[in-house]
Amino acid sequence: MNKFALLITAFLITLPISAQKIELKKDVILIDGKDTFNFKDKSGELTIYKLNTKEEIVFIRHNDNGTIGYKMYDDDYNVINFVSLKLKMETKKWHARWKNTVLWLYENGVLTKDGEIDAEKTAILIDKYSENLSGKN
């Protein structure tokens, strides 16, 4: 049994680790050190653009439902507009930092390393996480 455990451990150690590094610097989103998108952060709103253009592809607005402060996050949510695809979702699966939200979109395949938005992965994300929180959808 010890040889089997040793073999499994050796196999797991040799697997490549492919953690993605997301950085938001100045007005650029870097994925694994490569400029991939531009962004604008403005008071509870994040706009993501195709690199070196003003072509808006994603617009995210954080909604705090008027309950600002600690322990008031139970009713907070994000409204995510996939502008270039003309799709929209509301989700409580929000992240307090934009970097984490961008990472979430990237990990779900919505944003690609090539600086594009994947329509099929976006539809899957909306299907999985969209909630009608405002009653408008």
N, C-alpha and C positions, 0 to 999 in steps of 0.2 A: 504493500500500500504506500510506503514511503517513496518508492521509486516513481509511482504514478503521480503523487503530489509534487514531487520534484520536477517531473516532466511538465506538468501543467504550469507550475510556477515559472519554469524556464520559458515556456511558450508565451505566457502573458507578459513577461519582461521584454521579450523581443518584438512585441506588437508596436507598431509606430503610434506615437501619440500625436494627434492632430488637433490640438486645441487652437481655436481661431482667436486671433488678437484683433480687437476692435478698438480704435482710438478716434476720438473727436478732438481735432486740433484746429484752432482758429475757425475756419469755415469749411474744413475738409474732414471727411470720414475716411479713415485708413483701415483697410482690411489686410492683415498680415504685412503691415508696413507699406502698402501700396495705396496711393490716392485712388479712391473708388467713387465717391460721391461728394457733392458739396452739401452744406446744410446751413440753416439759419435757426438760431434759438432765440425766441422772443417771448418772454413772460408766459410760460405755460403752453407754448406752442413750438413745435419743431417742424420745419419744412425741409424735405430732402429733395435735392436736385440732381439731375444727371451732371456728371463732372464737367466743370468749366462751361456750363450753360445756365440758363434761367428756366430750363424745362423742369417744372415741378412734377415729381412722381409720387411723393407721399407727403401728406400733411397730417400731423397729429396734434390734437388739442386735449389737454388734461382738463377734466371737469371735476371740480371738488364739491359740487352741489352746494356751494355756499357754506360749507363746514370746514373752515380752515383751522388747522392745528393738530396737535398730537392726539391720537386715539380717535380721530374723526375720519380716518381713511376708509372706513367700512363702506361708505357710499361713493367713494371716488372711482372714476373710470376714465378711460381714454376713448376718444372718438378718432378713429383712424380712417382717413380718406386716401384711397389709392387713386390719386387724381388721374394719372395717365390711363387707368383701366376703368374709370368711372364707377368704382366700387367703394363701399363704405361699411364700417363696422363699429360697434361699441363693445368694449370689453372691460371687465374688472381686472383682467390679467394685465395690469399696468405695472410699470417699474418706476421707482422714485427718481431714477437717473436716466437721462436720454440714452446714454451709452448702453445701458442694459436693455432698453427697448429696441435699439438698433441691433444689438446682438441677438435678441429674441427673433426679430424679423429675419436676420441672416441665418440663424440656426434652423429656422423653419423653411428656408429656401426661397423666401420672398425676395430678398435682396441678394444679388449674386456678386461674386468676385469680379465679374466683368462690368460692373456698374449698371446692371439692368435690373428690371423687376420681372419676376417670373409669374405670368398670369395663372398658370395651373396651380402653382404652390400658393398663390394668394387666395384662390378660390377654396383650396383645402383649409387654409388658415381661417378664413371667414367662416367656413362650415363648422370648424372645430370650436372656435372661440367667440363668435359673435353672439351678443346678447342684446335684447331690445330694452335697454336700460332707461332711455329717455321717453319711451312710448311713442317715438316718432317714426320708427322703422317698421 
